[in-house]
């Protein structure tokens, strides 16, 4: 064990990933206190959420030392910063019955106000909490960036069945991005999103303060009517 540690220079041992590797070996050797010291000496710069291996091993060490409450606090803190599903599920799993339900609601409330609407949407869709995801999209539609297609596309697909208006908002964000930036290589995707939105239009009874389908099409044709390459895919 000591020979394994000695192969790293003292400065290298402060690298979070290396510290995690050493601490894991120490923990396996029933040297949990030394493992924790190794982790605490690492250069995490107070941004521990950026070092998942370090965080995971630290949780294991805290549990081994009987410091379960501290481990729980670390899981919740990590969730608050990153919306980590893994940390939240582990946190809830260790709570008494009914306390976990209250904590889950608190977590979903936190996600609704998370700084990155795209991270929040991905979390809520994957959790899954579709009602919350739908509310998030409508509440923060102005923050959506259509370039985040890897989040918006699956979210629109998941929400389309029961939340057609929300799915439409997501599809439109991606369409607007493609046309506003004149991303010709994205026109085929924009056309697919356009047709998907067209099929959803008949399911929407009340658009609220969202553009109707007819108004949306009129705006697109007025603003992007000369982009024949895109319109040829849907006309």
C-alpha positions in Angstrom: 0.0 0.0 0.0 2.7 2.5 1.0 4.7 1.6 -2.1 1.7 2.4 -4.2 1.4 5.8 -2.6 5.1 6.5 -2.8 5.0 6.2 -6.6 3.3 9.6 -6.7 5.1 12.8 -5.9 3.5 14.8 -3.0 2.3 17.4 -5.4 0.7 14.8 -7.6 -1.1 13.3 -4.7 -3.0 16.6 -4.4 -4.6 16.1 -7.8 -8.2 15.2 -7.1 -8.3 12.2 -9.4 -5.0 10.8 -8.0 -6.1 11.6 -4.4 -9.3 9.6 -5.1 -7.3 6.7 -6.4 -5.1 6.6 -3.4 -8.0 7.1 -0.9 -9.9 4.2 -2.5 -6.9 1.9 -2.0 -6.5 3.1 1.6 -10.2 2.5 2.3 -9.9 -1.0 0.9 -7.1 -1.6 3.3 -9.2 -0.4 6.3 -7.3 2.8 6.6 -10.3 5.1 6.3 -8.9 8.0 8.4 -5.9 8.2 6.2 -8.1 8.0 3.1 -10.1 11.0 4.3 -7.0 13.0 5.1 -5.7 12.3 1.5 -9.0 13.5 0.1 -9.1 16.6 2.2 -5.6 17.5 1.2 -6.5 17.5 -2.5 -6.6 20.7 -4.5 -10.4 20.8 -5.1 -10.6 24.7 -5.0 -14.0 24.5 -3.3 -15.4 23.2 -6.6 -15.7 19.6 -5.6 -18.6 18.9 -7.9 -16.0 19.1 -10.8 -14.3 16.0 -9.4 -16.8 13.2 -9.4 -14.3 10.4 -8.5 -13.1 12.4 -5.6 -16.7 13.1 -4.5 -17.7 9.4 -4.8 -14.8 8.1 -2.9 -15.2 10.7 -0.2 -18.8 9.5 0.3 -17.6 5.9 0.7 -15.0 7.0 3.2 -17.5 9.1 5.3 -19.9 6.1 5.4 -17.1 3.8 6.5 -16.2 6.2 9.3 -19.8 6.2 10.5 -20.3 9.9 9.4 -23.5 9.2 7.6 -25.0 12.6 8.3 -22.0 14.3 6.8 -22.2 12.0 3.7 -25.9 12.9 3.3 -25.1 16.6 3.6 -22.4 16.2 0.9 -24.9 14.4 -1.4 -27.4 17.1 -1.1 -24.8 19.9 -1.6 -23.7 18.1 -4.7 -27.2 17.8 -6.0 -27.9 21.5 -5.4 -24.8 22.4 -7.4 -25.1 19.9 -10.3 -28.6 18.4 -10.3 -26.8 15.0 -10.0 -29.5 12.3 -10.3 -27.1 9.8 -8.7 -26.6 11.9 -5.6 -30.2 12.7 -5.2 -31.3 9.0 -5.5 -28.7 8.0 -3.0 -29.8 10.8 -0.7 -33.5 9.9 -0.9 -32.8 6.2 -0.4 -31.3 6.8 3.0 -34.2 8.9 4.3 -37.0 7.5 6.4 -40.4 6.8 4.8 -42.4 10.0 3.9 -39.3 12.1 4.6 -38.1 11.0 1.2 -41.2 12.3 -0.5 -40.9 15.7 1.1 -37.2 15.8 0.2 -38.0 14.9 -3.4 -40.5 17.7 -3.7 -37.8 20.1 -2.3 -35.4 18.8 -4.9 -37.8 19.3 -7.7 -38.5 22.9 -6.5 -34.8 23.5 -6.5 -34.5 22.2 -10.1 -37.2 24.6 -11.3 -35.1 27.5 -10.3 -31.7 26.1 -11.3 -29.5 28.6 -13.2 -29.3 26.6 -16.4 -32.7 25.9 -17.8 -31.3 23.2 -20.1 -29.7 21.3 -17.2 -32.9 21.6 -15.3 -35.0 20.4 -18.2 -32.7 17.4 -18.7 -32.9 16.5 -15.1 -36.7 16.8 -14.8 -37.3 14.8 -18.0 -34.9 12.0 -16.9 -36.0 11.9 -13.3 -38.8 11.6 -14.5 -41.0 14.6 -13.5 -42.8 15.4 -16.8 -45.4 17.8 -15.2 -42.5 19.8 -13.7 -40.6 19.7 -17.0 -43.6 21.1 -18.8 -44.1 23.9 -16.3 -40.4 24.7 -16.5 -40.5 25.1 -20.3 -43.6 27.4 -20.2 -42.3 29.5 -17.3 -38.8 29.9 -18.8 -39.4 29.7 -22.5 -37.4 32.9 -23.1 -34.2 31.2 -21.8 -34.3 28.3 -24.2 -31.5 28.1 -26.7 -32.3 26.0 -29.7 -28.6 25.0 -30.0 -29.1 22.6 -27.1 -30.8 20.2 -29.4 -29.4 17.2 -27.5 -31.6 18.3 -24.6 -34.6 19.8 -26.4 -35.1 17.0 -28.9 -35.6 14.2 -26.4 -37.6 16.4 -24.1 -40.0 17.4 -26.9 -40.5 13.7 -27.7 -41.1 12.7 -24.1 -43.5 15.6 -23.5 -45.4 15.5 -26.8 -48.1 13.0 -25.8 -49.4 14.8 -22.7 -48.0 18.2 -23.1 -48.2 19.2 -26.8 -47.9 22.9 -26.2 -44.7 22.4 -24.2 -43.3 20.1 -26.9 -44.2 22.8 -29.5 -42.3 25.5 -27.6 -39.2 23.2 -27.6 -39.5 22.4 -31.3 -39.9 26.1 -32.1 -36.8 27.0 -30.2 -34.8 24.7 -32.4 -36.4 25.9 -35.6 -35.8 29.5 -34.7 -32.2 28.8 -33.9 -31.6 27.0 -37.2 -33.2 29.7 -39.3 -31.9 32.7 -37.4 -28.4 31.5 -37.7 -28.9 30.3 -41.3 -27.5 26.9 -40.3 -28.2 25.2 -43.7 -26.9 21.9 -42.4 -29.6 22.0 -39.8 -32.4 22.7 -42.2 -33.4 19.1 -42.5 -33.7 18.8 -38.7 -35.6 22.1 -38.6 -38.0 20.7 -41.2 -38.5 17.6 -39.1 -39.3 19.7 -36.1 -41.6 21.9 -38.2 -43.6 18.9 -39.3 -43.7 17.5 -35.8 -45.0 20.8 -34.5 -47.6 20.9 -37.3 -48.9 17.5 -36.2 -49.1 18.7 -32.6 -51.1 21.8 -33.5 -54.4 20.0 -33.7 -53.9 18.8 -30.1 -53.6 22.2 -28.6 -56.8 23.9 -27.6 -55.4 26.9 -25.8 -52.1 28.5 -26.7 -52.3 31.0 -23.8 -49.6 33.6 -24.4 -47.7 31.4 -26.9 -48.0 32.1 -30.7 -50.6 30.0 -32.4 -49.4 27.7 -35.1 -50.7 30.0 -37.9 -49.0 33.0 -36.3 -45.8 31.1 -35.9 -45.8 30.1 -39.6 -46.6 33.6 -40.7 -43.7 35.0 -38.7 -41.3 32.4 -40.1 -42.3 33.1 -43.7 -42.0 36.8 -43.2 -38.6 36.6 -41.6 -37.1 33.7 -43.5 -39.1 33.5 -46.7 -36.0 33.7 -48.8 -34.4 30.7 -47.3 -35.8 28.5 -50.1 -33.6 25.5 -49.1 -35.5 25.2 -45.8 -39.0 25.8 -47.1 -38.5 23.3 -49.9 -38.3 20.6 -47.3 -41.8 21.3 -45.9 -43.8 22.9 -48.7 
